[in-house]
Amino acid sequence: MKPPPFEYHAPVSVDEALAALAETGPHGKVLAGGQSLIPLLNMRLAAPSHLVDINRVGELNTIAARPGGVRVGALARHAAVERSAEAAAVLPLLRQALALVAHPVIRNRGTVVGSLVHADPSAEMPAVLALLGGSVRLARLGGEREVAAADFFTGPMESAVEPGELAVSAFFPAPPPRSGTAFQEVARRHGDYAVAGMAALVTLDEDLRIAAARVACVSVGPAPVVIDLSDACDRRPAASVPWDAVAAAVRDRIDPDGDIHATAEYRRHLTGVLAVRALKDAARNAGTEAADE
């Protein structure tokens, strides 16, 4: 299979990349990791007349971990973020989720920001950004804007990136103190897209009761589905939470589709099971975090 013909651009700075995107408008497509784009081109499911390759723009290859969160540049590979001890110390969820992304050879090339822009509802990184309330920074000639996760994912394979814009970075905020996170998913084979998946965040109060709990569901809607389960956890210690009620609350708030991999009803059931597993793991991790204070 061969891609349709296109004009190739190889900028070496952000300004050059933005100029190329401004010139090509809706006919231009950004190439970073290429792990989703190249197959789409080869199968002729995408046919941009201009390809803007940003791999020579070294200023976008950054991972900045601060106490308040982690900002990931557009050229930071999955594997680099997964291996970053500084990022994992601030935000363990990044490493927890990235370990489940595809296969090592794909993580070595694919980019975190590229996964967000691709906006596949079965992918892990959109769920992480949505759960944490993160954002994506978009730049164009003459300015930039920061788009919150709640507004960034506009549909399956659709994001808020407009023609002429470049997603230059994504910000993943750190959770409050005494918080724990976890990621659970079920796939036909390790590395496949998840039949269903779950990112979870739990915050404990000073008495180690669950003060806040929420999840982001994967593969059950056109975008990540974030559900606040604080009320269902009823400010109890994790050991006494009515987990059946929590699972029911999750199942009641999703509307999955069936496909060749799973029926809608099975995906709904599985999502409830994964929510309980992920929340229990997150609560345990939160307890470890509280013990280390």
C-alpha positions in Angstrom: 0.0 0.0 0.0 1.2 3.5 -0.8 0.0 6.9 0.4 -1.5 9.4 -2.0 0.8 12.1 -3.3 1.6 15.0 -1.0 4.1 17.9 -0.7 6.6 17.4 2.1 7.6 20.2 4.5 10.5 19.8 7.0 10.6 22.9 9.3 13.4 23.2 11.9 11.6 25.6 14.2 8.1 26.2 15.6 7.8 29.4 13.6 8.6 27.6 10.4 6.1 24.8 11.2 3.4 27.4 11.9 4.2 29.2 8.7 3.8 26.0 6.7 0.6 25.1 8.5 -0.8 28.6 7.9 0.1 28.3 4.2 -1.5 24.9 3.7 -4.5 25.4 6.0 -7.0 22.5 5.9 -4.8 20.7 3.4 -1.9 20.3 5.8 -1.3 17.5 8.2 1.3 17.3 11.0 3.7 14.3 11.2 5.3 13.6 14.6 5.4 10.0 15.6 3.3 8.9 12.7 2.1 5.7 14.3 -1.5 6.5 13.5 -1.0 8.8 10.5 1.2 6.6 8.3 -1.3 3.7 8.4 -4.1 6.0 7.6 -2.2 7.4 4.6 -1.2 4.0 3.4 -4.8 2.8 3.6 -5.9 6.0 1.9 -8.2 6.9 4.8 -6.4 10.2 4.9 -5.2 12.2 1.9 -3.6 15.5 2.9 -1.9 17.3 0.1 0.8 18.7 2.4 2.7 16.9 5.2 4.4 19.0 7.8 7.1 16.9 9.5 8.0 18.5 12.9 10.6 15.9 13.9 13.5 18.4 13.3 11.9 21.0 15.7 14.0 20.1 18.7 12.4 22.7 21.0 9.2 20.5 21.1 11.1 17.5 22.5 10.6 18.3 26.2 9.3 16.8 29.4 9.0 19.3 32.2 8.0 17.9 35.6 7.1 20.4 38.3 5.3 20.0 41.6 2.1 21.2 40.0 2.1 18.8 37.1 3.9 17.6 34.0 4.1 19.4 30.6 4.9 17.2 27.7 6.1 18.7 24.4 4.8 17.6 21.0 7.8 15.5 20.2 8.1 13.7 23.6 7.8 10.0 22.8 5.6 7.6 24.8 8.7 5.7 25.9 10.6 8.8 27.0 7.7 9.9 29.2 7.2 6.4 30.5 10.9 6.2 31.5 11.0 9.7 33.1 11.5 9.3 36.8 10.7 12.9 37.4 7.4 12.7 35.6 6.5 9.5 37.4 7.3 11.0 40.8 4.9 13.9 40.2 2.3 11.9 38.3 2.4 8.1 38.6 -0.6 7.8 36.4 1.4 8.7 33.3 3.6 5.6 33.7 0.7 3.4 34.7 -1.2 4.3 31.5 1.8 4.4 29.1 2.8 0.9 30.0 -0.4 -0.2 28.4 -0.1 1.8 25.2 0.5 -0.5 22.2 3.9 -2.2 22.0 7.4 -1.0 22.8 8.4 -0.4 19.2 5.3 1.9 18.8 6.0 3.6 22.2 9.5 4.3 21.0 8.2 6.4 18.1 4.7 7.5 18.9 4.1 10.8 20.8 1.9 11.6 23.8 0.6 14.8 22.2 0.0 13.0 18.9 -2.2 10.5 20.7 -4.2 13.3 22.2 -4.7 15.0 18.9 -5.6 11.7 17.2 -8.4 11.5 19.9 -9.1 7.8 19.6 -11.8 7.1 22.3 -10.1 3.7 22.8 -6.7 5.2 23.6 -5.2 5.6 27.1 -3.7 9.1 27.0 -7.0 11.0 26.2 -8.5 9.3 29.3 -5.6 10.4 31.4 -5.8 14.0 30.3 -9.6 14.0 30.8 -9.4 12.5 34.3 -6.8 15.0 35.5 -8.5 18.0 33.9 -5.5 18.7 31.8 -5.1 20.9 28.7 -3.5 21.1 25.3 -1.6 24.2 24.1 -2.3 25.1 20.5 -0.2 27.6 18.5 -0.7 29.4 15.3 0.9 32.3 13.6 0.2 35.3 15.8 -0.8 33.5 19.0 -1.7 30.5 21.0 -4.4 29.1 23.2 -4.8 26.6 26.0 -7.7 24.2 25.5 -9.1 22.3 28.5 -9.5 18.5 28.1 -13.3 18.9 28.5 -13.4 21.0 25.3 -10.5 19.4 23.4 -12.0 16.0 22.6 -14.9 16.8 20.3 -15.8 13.4 18.9 -14.3 10.1 17.8 -11.0 10.9 16.1 -11.8 14.6 16.4 -10.2 17.3 18.5 -10.3 21.1 18.8 -7.2 21.6 16.7 -8.1 23.9 13.8 -6.5 24.3 10.4 -3.3 26.2 10.7 -2.8 25.2 14.4 -0.1 23.0 15.9 -0.5 21.2 19.3 2.8 22.2 20.9 2.4 20.6 24.3 0.0 19.1 26.8 -0.3 19.7 30.6 -1.2 17.0 33.0 -2.0 18.6 36.5 -0.8 16.8 39.6 -3.6 15.6 41.9 -4.0 16.9 45.5 -2.0 15.5 48.4 -3.1 12.0 49.7 -4.2 11.1 46.2 -3.7 7.8 44.3 -4.2 6.8 40.7 -4.5 3.6 38.8 -5.2 2.4 35.2 -7.0 -0.9 34.3 -8.0 -2.2 30.9 -9.0 -5.4 29.1 -7.8 -6.0 25.6 -7.9 -9.1 23.4 -4.1 -9.1 23.4 -1.6 -6.9 25.3 -1.0 -3.9 23.2 -4.3 -3.9 21.4 -6.8 -1.2 21.9 -8.8 -1.8 25.0 -12.2 -3.4 24.8 -12.8 -1.3 27.9 -10.5 0.7 30.1 -10.5 2.8 33.2 -8.3 5.5 34.7 -9.1 6.3 38.4 -8.2 9.0 40.9 -8.9 8.8 44.6 -8.2 11.5 47.2 -8.3 10.7 50.9 -9.0 13.0 53.8 -7.0 13.2 57.0 -8.9 10.2 58.5 -8.0 8.2 55.3 -11.6 8.2 54.1 -12.4 8.7 50.5 -12.9 12.4 50.1 -13.1 12.4 46.3 -13.2 9.7 43.6 -13.6 9.9 39.8 -12.9 7.8 36.8 -12.4 8.3 33.1 -13.8 5.4 31.0 -12.2 4.2 27.7 -14.0 2.7 24.7 -17.5 3.5 25.9 -18.3 6.7 24.1 -17.1 9.1 21.3 -14.7 10.7 23.8 -13.4 9.8 27.3 -16.3 9.6 29.8 -15.4 11.2 33.2 -17.6 10.2 36.1 -17.5 11.6 39.6 -18.1 8.8 42.1 -17.4 10.7 45.3 -21.0 10.4 46.4 -21.1 6.7 45.7 -18.0 6.2 47.9 -19.9 8.0 50.7 -16.7 9.3 52.4 -16.0 5.8 53.7 -12.7 4.0 54.2 -11.9 2.0 51.0 -12.5 -1.3 52.9 -16.2 -0.4 53.6 -17.2 1.3 50.4 -20.3 -0.3 48.8 -18.4 -1.3 45.6 -21.5 -2.9 44.0 -23.2 0.5 44.1 -20.2 2.2 42.7 -20.1 -0.3 39.7 -23.8 0.3 39.2 -23.3 4.1 39.2 -20.7 3.7 36.4 -22.8 1.3 34.3 -25.8 3.7 34.6 -23.8 6.6 33.2 -22.3 5.1 30.1 -23.8 4.3 26.7 -21.3 2.0 24.9 -21.7 0.6 21.4 -21.3 -3.0 20.4 -18.8 -4.1 17.7 -17.0 -7.1 16.5 -15.0 -7.3 19.8 -17.8 -7.0 22.4 -21.5 -6.4 22.7 -22.7 -3.2 24.3 -23.9 -5.1 27.3 -20.6 -6.9 27.9 -18.7 -3.6 27.5 -21.0 -2.0 30.0 -20.6 -4.8 32.5 -16.8 -4.9 32.0 -16.5 -1.1 32.6 -18.2 -1.5 36.0 -15.8 -4.3 37.0 -12.8 -2.3 35.9 -14.0 0.8 37.7 -14.1 -1.1 41.0 -10.6 -2.6 40.4 -9.1 0.7 39.4 -10.7 2.6 42.3 -9.5 0.0 44.8 -6.0 0.2 43.4 -6.1 4.0 43.5 -7.3 4.1 47.1 -4.5 1.7 48.1 -2.0 4.0 46.3 -3.5 7.0 48.0 -3.0 5.3 51.4 0.7 4.7 50.6 1.0 8.3 49.6 -0.6 9.4 52.9 1.7 7.2 54.9 4.7 8.8 53.2 3.7 12.3 54.2 
